[in-house]
Amino acid sequence: MSYKVHRLEVKSDNMQEKLERFLNNLSGEIISIIPNVKPTMMFFGGSAKIDYLLIVEKTN
């Protein structure tokens, strides 16, 4: 049993389509999807932004 960790660069406007396309091309079992959440300052106050996703895949 081994694991692979993939990094998927995403933006808020294309995140769902990009993740769906990526997951459908994997051959192993998905263990976890971990977002990298980065705090940002906007003109109306604090906010958060997701830069990339880490996807843990279990392979045989």
N, C-alpha and C positions, 0 to 999 in steps of 0.2 A: 504494500500500500504506500503510495506516495502522493504528495500534494504539489500543486502549482498555484502560484499567486500571480494573477494578471492585473495590470493597471490599465484602466479605461478612462481616457480623457473625455470629459463631458462638459456641456454648457446647459443652462436651464432650459433653453428652447429645443434642444435635441436629445435630452437625456433618455427619455422613454424609448424612442425608436432605436437609438444606438445600443442601449442595454439589451433590448429584445433581440436585435440582430446578432449581437455578440453571444448571448446565451444560447440561441438556437444553433450556433456553429460549434459549441463545445461538445466533446464526446464523453466527458466524465460527469461525476455528480457534483452539484453546486453545494458547498458547505456553508459559505457565508458571503455576503456582499457588505463591504464596509465603506461608507462615504468619508471622504476627507472634507470636513467642514471648516471653513476659514472665516473668522469674523471680519466684517468689513464695516466701514463707516460710510453712510449715505447722507445726502443733504437733509433727510428727515430723521436721522438717528442711526442707531446701530442695527446691523443686519448680519446675515450669514450667507455664504456662498459655497457651493460644492464644486471643487475643481476637478476631482477625479474619483473613481470608484476602485477599490481593491476587491477582486473577486477570487475567492479561494475555491479551487477545484480539486476533488479527490480523483486520482487516476489509478488505474490498475497496471 
